[in-house]
Amino acid sequence: MLPLSVLTAWEGLVDRAMVSAGKTVWIHVGAGGVGHVAVQVALALGAEGRGSSCLFWPIANGGRDDRALVVMQLEDPGART
């Protein structure tokens, strides 16, 4: 039995977007529950891509926190030399 996040990521990338080796994908909130699995599925399929992650970044403007968008390169950690 697979967790729902795995099935959601698989359906989105494989069944609907038809991601395959060499294709480029953008995974929004790649650090979230489904996004984390989607990153792993995309890498397993041989896709290249980028993802985003939203986090709170404290800005010295009266103590208010502003959202910052962080963009990351998806890579296979096993491919590092």
N, C-alpha and C positions, 0 to 999 in steps of 0.2 A: 504494500500500500504506500502510495506517495503522498507527501504533504500537498495541500492545495496550492501553495506557492510554486511548487515545481510544475504542477499541471498548468497553472496560469501562464508561467513563463514559456513553457513548451508550446502551448496553443498559440500564444502571441507571436513567438519567433518562428516556429516551424510550420504550423498549420495555416496561419494567416499571412505572415510576412514572407514566408518561404525563404528564410535565411539559409545560406549555404556558404561553403568555403570561398573566401575571397571577397564576399560582400561586406559592406560597411553598415554598421548599425549605430543608432544613438539610443542609449538606455537612460531615461530620465529617472533620477533618484536611484542610481545604481547601488547605493549603500543601504537601501530599504530592504524589506523582507522579500518581495517578489523581484525587485531590481537586483539584489545580490545573487539570486538564483539565475536570473536572466543573463547576468554577466557570465556565469559559469556555463550555461547552455550555449551562449554565443561563442565562447572560446572553444568549447568542445566541438562545435560545428565548423570551426576553422575561420570564423568571421573576424573581421577587424572592426574596431569601433571606439566610440567615446561614450562617456556617461557623465551624469551630473549628480551632485549631492548638495542639498540645501542644509546649511547650518547657521546657527546664530554666531555672529562675529561682533564682539563688543566694540563699539565705536565711541570715542571720547566726545560725545555730543550731548551733554546733559544727562548721562547715564542711560540713554536710550540704546537698545540693541537694534541693529538693522540686519536684515537677512542678506547673506552673501551667497552667491552661486559659485560653486567650485566645480571646475571641469577637469576630468581625469582621463588619462589614456588607459584603455583596457589592454592588459597584456597578460600573457600566460607566465606565471611565476616559474614554471618548470623550464621555460625557454631561455632563462638568463644564464649567462656563462660566467 
